[in-house]
Amino acid sequence: MAVINRDASDKYKGFRYQKLRLAKKILELIRTNPKTNIIAIPEHRDDSFLIRPDGKQEFEQNKEYSNNFSFNSIEVRKSIINFLDIYFEFDKDPFLHFVFYTNVDYVKERRNNLLDEINLKPLNKPIIDYLIKQDYQDEVIEYVSKVIIESYRKEYKINVTDESNQNEAGYYCKISSMDKRDWIDFLKQVSFQFGKEDKDKLLGEVDSEIRESPYYSMDHVNREEQIRSHLLEKIDERMAEKHITQKIMNTEMVKNVFYEISNNDSNIMIDELYRYWNELEEELNIDNNYRNLSEKIESVCSDINSKTLKRYNREATTVRDELKKYNQRQTHSLKFRVYESMERYFDDKFIYKDSYTFTELNSLVKDLKKSVVRDIETLRKDYNYGVRNNITVEKIVLLLIDECFYSFEGE
């Protein structure tokens, strides 16, 4: 019996999306199961193969496209055919799990030549919608089975009048004889995941998983890109291998990636004051003493320019997202140093008043930002805070005022 070989070892030209997806899954599984060995094999019967901690074997198809899919789409039908070949190759093992993973959404099927050939019409809703909800009513199973059986016949070039040809081509005979219960058992082992992250977003999520890894240490701070590149190179190497034993990736291999990066020369020095940030938040009990930036400014400056106030608020808000991409220890150290710098400014330079004109307050905020930036630039000579630009530092000043660390009233 001949089963179509769908391994892409000889065709591989750099499938970045599936490499990033596999890297994320491996890192995610290691993070949630640090004491369990993870086995992953890229381009083995599918885009990726994983043996999960619960013993389930997972086969996944990754599709990054710009157009939405329906069940009639060739990419979906070929994936189901591949899943069925694996399903029967493993004797319908209930511990198999199949995943169709894509960045696009699904749409309703339209009438086409294939449906006309097998005398089918589109249903009221997209077929994939029924499958995701596991709504296996008769008309859904009829649609799925007829479309897949006919697609299987065409892919394997099966002559239905030649019985010997049918027996030699894949699992056509077994698939064509599946009843409703058989199809439901198979489909329950298939997960359709649509509308997922594209390549660019996936890249950021891989870096996030790297930072959350149990193997991540101070030596890896700001080196996420190096780790990611090294890990993708390892996946790339395994993809190009022909023999399954040479394709295998495991937890130890990932651990070695982190180890190799940490052993490279690095001049990174981390400011150890990050540990005081949480203590500071608890000491000031900011959650129970909250007035935001707008309230603090409006209480001392009645003629504040509304556009300027909106800009201040926007800076204090957006910097929270900016800081998320950096290591938390670095950002906590930086915020603590900004706090110290602001403390010196308010103690030594700032002249408190009951009220300020807009011009006075705006000038004070500018001067405060400049003072903090000078201090941070001095500290950068010895420490790496991740954040290299001064604009973000200036925005942290407003963030700390918004979060009730400081005000203009001498509190």
PyMOL commands that set and color helices and strands:
alter all, ss='L'
color gray80, all
select helices_A, chain A and resi 16-32+74-89+113-117+127-132+138-155+163-168+172-176+180-187+199-212+218-220+224-240+244-247+251-263+272-284+286-288+293-300+306-324+328-348+358-379+390-402
alter helices_A, ss='H'
color red, helices_A
select strands_A, chain A and resi 39-42+48-51+57-63+96-102+190-193+249-250
alter strands_A, ss='S'
color yellow, strands_A
deselect
rebuild
show_as cartoon
